[in-house]
Amino acid sequence: MERKSRSSRSHDEELSLWKQICSSLIKLEGIQKDEESVLSTINKIQLSVNVEKVGITSLIHQKLKDNYRRGIELSLTESKTIGDIIEKISVLVALRDNEQDFKKKKRKLEIEDSTINGGGSSHIITRGTTVAARQPKEKDKNEEWILAVVLQYHPDKNKYQVEDVDQDDFGEKQRYMLPPRYVIPVKSSEEAKLSPEIPAYQDVLALYPGTTCFYKATVIAPPSKVKVQFEDDNDEVKYIMPEHVIEMPKSK
């Protein structure tokens, strides 16, 4: 016999509670109608009696007594039924809250299992996002980071499919499957303005002017245009737009 999942069990409990609440509400409606009937009867009896001339006969007294007793019983039943409904609603709300917490925690774990480890991001990069992508390293070559666009995220492989923004010698755009730590979102100009300023002397990846490649550099002076000094570039200093400067990813 198959074990039900947590979500299935929770759904069954919620459904059962909701049915009980609906049944109690129907019961409450019947009780309140009976109360209205009893109250109406008491009012009619009282209006029909001339207390000053005739007084209250034993028959009238008994009828009033019976109706008052019935009214008290109905009132107590109504109070108990309302309390029962409130209790069941509280349990239902708690179940829904627990289910939402469970879903949030589950989603958080799923995201953590497939987060982007570079660039300090903690969410799945969406299709069409411009990124800095590290090309698969070739033997005897330094690592190369290129400007690329995310085509798709494959959760089963925990890899992104990205496409180089530049064409190769044959006029085609190369595609790569890369793990999250090799895919870093490139901020828009507006996002870059709102982001914390990268301090001087920090190592970064910066888009080399006139190219679609990122290279290791050191910040010389922020902020409006970041003044950087590229590695292996004869100590030349160049100005780069803030959105084209990325914090150096942590080495794994």
Contacts in CASP RR format, 6 or more apart in sequence:
PFRMAT RR
TARGET T0000
AUTHOR 0000-0000-0000
METHOD contacts of the structure
MODEL  1
MERKSRSSRSHDEELSLWKQICSSLIKLEGIQKDEESVLSTINKIQLSVN
VEKVGITSLIHQKLKDNYRRGIELSLTESKTIGDIIEKISVLVALRDNEQ
DFKKKKRKLEIEDSTINGGGSSHIITRGTTVAARQPKEKDKNEEWILAVV
LQYHPDKNKYQVEDVDQDDFGEKQRYMLPPRYVIPVKSSEEAKLSPEIPA
YQDVLALYPGTTCFYKATVIAPPSKVKVQFEDDNDEVKYIMPEHVIEMPK
SK
4 12 0 8 1.000
6 102 0 8 1.000
7 99 0 8 1.000
7 102 0 8 1.000
10 95 0 8 1.000
10 98 0 8 1.000
10 99 0 8 1.000
10 102 0 8 1.000
13 95 0 8 1.000
14 92 0 8 1.000
14 95 0 8 1.000
14 96 0 8 1.000
14 99 0 8 1.000
17 88 0 8 1.000
17 91 0 8 1.000
17 92 0 8 1.000
17 95 0 8 1.000
18 92 0 8 1.000
20 88 0 8 1.000
21 85 0 8 1.000
21 88 0 8 1.000
21 89 0 8 1.000
21 92 0 8 1.000
24 81 0 8 1.000
24 84 0 8 1.000
24 85 0 8 1.000
24 88 0 8 1.000
25 85 0 8 1.000
27 81 0 8 1.000
28 78 0 8 1.000
28 81 0 8 1.000
28 82 0 8 1.000
28 85 0 8 1.000
31 74 0 8 1.000
31 77 0 8 1.000
31 78 0 8 1.000
31 81 0 8 1.000
32 78 0 8 1.000
34 74 0 8 1.000
35 71 0 8 1.000
35 74 0 8 1.000
35 75 0 8 1.000
35 78 0 8 1.000
38 67 0 8 1.000
38 70 0 8 1.000
38 71 0 8 1.000
38 74 0 8 1.000
39 71 0 8 1.000
41 67 0 8 1.000
42 64 0 8 1.000
42 67 0 8 1.000
42 68 0 8 1.000
45 60 0 8 1.000
45 63 0 8 1.000
45 64 0 8 1.000
45 67 0 8 1.000
46 64 0 8 1.000
49 55 0 8 1.000
49 56 0 8 1.000
49 60 0 8 1.000
56 64 0 8 1.000
110 155 0 8 1.000
111 122 0 8 1.000
111 123 0 8 1.000
111 124 0 8 1.000
112 122 0 8 1.000
113 158 0 8 1.000
114 124 0 8 1.000
114 153 0 8 1.000
114 155 0 8 1.000
114 158 0 8 1.000
114 180 0 8 1.000
115 121 0 8 1.000
115 122 0 8 1.000
115 123 0 8 1.000
115 124 0 8 1.000
115 180 0 8 1.000
116 122 0 8 1.000
116 123 0 8 1.000
116 124 0 8 1.000
116 125 0 8 1.000
116 180 0 8 1.000
116 181 0 8 1.000
116 183 0 8 1.000
116 184 0 8 1.000
116 185 0 8 1.000
117 180 0 8 1.000
117 181 0 8 1.000
117 249 0 8 1.000
117 250 0 8 1.000
117 252 0 8 1.000
118 180 0 8 1.000
118 181 0 8 1.000
118 183 0 8 1.000
118 184 0 8 1.000
118 249 0 8 1.000
118 250 0 8 1.000
119 184 0 8 1.000
119 185 0 8 1.000
119 246 0 8 1.000
119 247 0 8 1.000
119 249 0 8 1.000
120 247 0 8 1.000
121 184 0 8 1.000
121 185 0 8 1.000
124 153 0 8 1.000
125 131 0 8 1.000
125 150 0 8 1.000
125 153 0 8 1.000
125 160 0 8 1.000
125 183 0 8 1.000
125 185 0 8 1.000
126 150 0 8 1.000
127 150 0 8 1.000
127 151 0 8 1.000
127 152 0 8 1.000
127 153 0 8 1.000
128 149 0 8 1.000
128 150 0 8 1.000
128 151 0 8 1.000
129 149 0 8 1.000
129 150 0 8 1.000
129 185 0 8 1.000
129 186 0 8 1.000
130 147 0 8 1.000
130 148 0 8 1.000
130 149 0 8 1.000
130 165 0 8 1.000
130 185 0 8 1.000
130 186 0 8 1.000
131 147 0 8 1.000
131 148 0 8 1.000
131 149 0 8 1.000
131 150 0 8 1.000
131 160 0 8 1.000
131 162 0 8 1.000
131 183 0 8 1.000
131 184 0 8 1.000
131 185 0 8 1.000
131 186 0 8 1.000
132 145 0 8 1.000
132 146 0 8 1.000
132 147 0 8 1.000
132 148 0 8 1.000
132 183 0 8 1.000
132 184 0 8 1.000
132 186 0 8 1.000
132 205 0 8 1.000
132 207 0 8 1.000
132 214 0 8 1.000
132 246 0 8 1.000
133 145 0 8 1.000
133 146 0 8 1.000
133 147 0 8 1.000
133 148 0 8 1.000
133 160 0 8 1.000
133 162 0 8 1.000
133 164 0 8 1.000
133 176 0 8 1.000
133 178 0 8 1.000
133 182 0 8 1.000
133 183 0 8 1.000
133 184 0 8 1.000
134 143 0 8 1.000
134 144 0 8 1.000
134 145 0 8 1.000
134 178 0 8 1.000
134 182 0 8 1.000
134 183 0 8 1.000
135 143 0 8 1.000
135 144 0 8 1.000
135 145 0 8 1.000
135 146 0 8 1.000
135 176 0 8 1.000
136 176 0 8 1.000
136 178 0 8 1.000
137 143 0 8 1.000
144 213 0 8 1.000
145 205 0 8 1.000
145 213 0 8 1.000
145 214 0 8 1.000
145 215 0 8 1.000
146 164 0 8 1.000
146 165 0 8 1.000
146 166 0 8 1.000
146 212 0 8 1.000
146 213 0 8 1.000
146 214 0 8 1.000
147 164 0 8 1.000
147 165 0 8 1.000
147 166 0 8 1.000
147 186 0 8 1.000
147 207 0 8 1.000
147 212 0 8 1.000
147 213 0 8 1.000
147 214 0 8 1.000
148 162 0 8 1.000
148 163 0 8 1.000
148 164 0 8 1.000
148 165 0 8 1.000
148 176 0 8 1.000
148 183 0 8 1.000
149 162 0 8 1.000
149 163 0 8 1.000
149 165 0 8 1.000
150 160 0 8 1.000
150 161 0 8 1.000
150 162 0 8 1.000
150 183 0 8 1.000
151 160 0 8 1.000
151 161 0 8 1.000
151 162 0 8 1.000
151 163 0 8 1.000
151 175 0 8 1.000
152 160 0 8 1.000
152 161 0 8 1.000
153 159 0 8 1.000
153 160 0 8 1.000
153 161 0 8 1.000
154 160 0 8 1.000
154 161 0 8 1.000
154 177 0 8 1.000
157 177 0 8 1.000
158 179 0 8 1.000
158 180 0 8 1.000
159 177 0 8 1.000
159 178 0 8 1.000
159 179 0 8 1.000
159 180 0 8 1.000
160 177 0 8 1.000
160 178 0 8 1.000
160 179 0 8 1.000
160 180 0 8 1.000
160 183 0 8 1.000
161 175 0 8 1.000
161 176 0 8 1.000
161 177 0 8 1.000
162 175 0 8 1.000
162 176 0 8 1.000
162 178 0 8 1.000
162 183 0 8 1.000
163 173 0 8 1.000
163 174 0 8 1.000
163 175 0 8 1.000
164 173 0 8 1.000
164 174 0 8 1.000
164 175 0 8 1.000
164 176 0 8 1.000
164 212 0 8 1.000
165 173 0 8 1.000
165 212 0 8 1.000
166 173 0 8 1.000
166 212 0 8 1.000
167 173 0 8 1.000
168 174 0 8 1.000
181 249 0 8 1.000
181 252 0 8 1.000
182 249 0 8 1.000
184 205 0 8 1.000
184 246 0 8 1.000
184 249 0 8 1.000
186 243 0 8 1.000
186 244 0 8 1.000
186 246 0 8 1.000
187 195 0 8 1.000
187 242 0 8 1.000
187 243 0 8 1.000
188 243 0 8 1.000
189 241 0 8 1.000
189 242 0 8 1.000
189 243 0 8 1.000
191 243 0 8 1.000
192 241 0 8 1.000
192 242 0 8 1.000
192 243 0 8 1.000
193 242 0 8 1.000
195 242 0 8 1.000
197 222 0 8 1.000
197 223 0 8 1.000
198 204 0 8 1.000
198 219 0 8 1.000
198 222 0 8 1.000
198 226 0 8 1.000
198 242 0 8 1.000
198 245 0 8 1.000
198 247 0 8 1.000
199 219 0 8 1.000
199 222 0 8 1.000
200 219 0 8 1.000
200 220 0 8 1.000
200 221 0 8 1.000
200 222 0 8 1.000
201 218 0 8 1.000
201 219 0 8 1.000
201 220 0 8 1.000
202 218 0 8 1.000
202 219 0 8 1.000
202 247 0 8 1.000
202 248 0 8 1.000
203 216 0 8 1.000
203 217 0 8 1.000
203 218 0 8 1.000
203 219 0 8 1.000
203 248 0 8 1.000
204 216 0 8 1.000
204 217 0 8 1.000
204 218 0 8 1.000
204 219 0 8 1.000
204 226 0 8 1.000
204 228 0 8 1.000
204 245 0 8 1.000
204 246 0 8 1.000
204 247 0 8 1.000
204 248 0 8 1.000
205 214 0 8 1.000
205 215 0 8 1.000
205 216 0 8 1.000
205 217 0 8 1.000
205 245 0 8 1.000
205 246 0 8 1.000
205 247 0 8 1.000
205 248 0 8 1.000
205 249 0 8 1.000
206 214 0 8 1.000
206 215 0 8 1.000
206 217 0 8 1.000
206 226 0 8 1.000
206 228 0 8 1.000
206 230 0 8 1.000
206 240 0 8 1.000
206 244 0 8 1.000
206 245 0 8 1.000
206 246 0 8 1.000
207 213 0 8 1.000
207 214 0 8 1.000
207 240 0 8 1.000
207 244 0 8 1.000
207 245 0 8 1.000
208 214 0 8 1.000
208 215 0 8 1.000
208 230 0 8 1.000
208 238 0 8 1.000
209 238 0 8 1.000
209 240 0 8 1.000
214 246 0 8 1.000
215 230 0 8 1.000
215 231 0 8 1.000
215 233 0 8 1.000
216 230 0 8 1.000
216 231 0 8 1.000
216 248 0 8 1.000
217 228 0 8 1.000
217 229 0 8 1.000
217 230 0 8 1.000
217 231 0 8 1.000
217 240 0 8 1.000
217 245 0 8 1.000
218 228 0 8 1.000
218 229 0 8 1.000
218 231 0 8 1.000
219 226 0 8 1.000
219 227 0 8 1.000
219 228 0 8 1.000
219 245 0 8 1.000
220 227 0 8 1.000
220 228 0 8 1.000
220 229 0 8 1.000
220 237 0 8 1.000
221 227 0 8 1.000
222 242 0 8 1.000
223 242 0 8 1.000
224 242 0 8 1.000
225 239 0 8 1.000
225 240 0 8 1.000
225 241 0 8 1.000
225 242 0 8 1.000
226 239 0 8 1.000
226 240 0 8 1.000
226 241 0 8 1.000
226 242 0 8 1.000
226 245 0 8 1.000
227 237 0 8 1.000
227 238 0 8 1.000
227 239 0 8 1.000
227 240 0 8 1.000
228 237 0 8 1.000
228 238 0 8 1.000
228 239 0 8 1.000
228 240 0 8 1.000
228 245 0 8 1.000
229 235 0 8 1.000
229 236 0 8 1.000
229 237 0 8 1.000
229 238 0 8 1.000
230 236 0 8 1.000
230 238 0 8 1.000
END
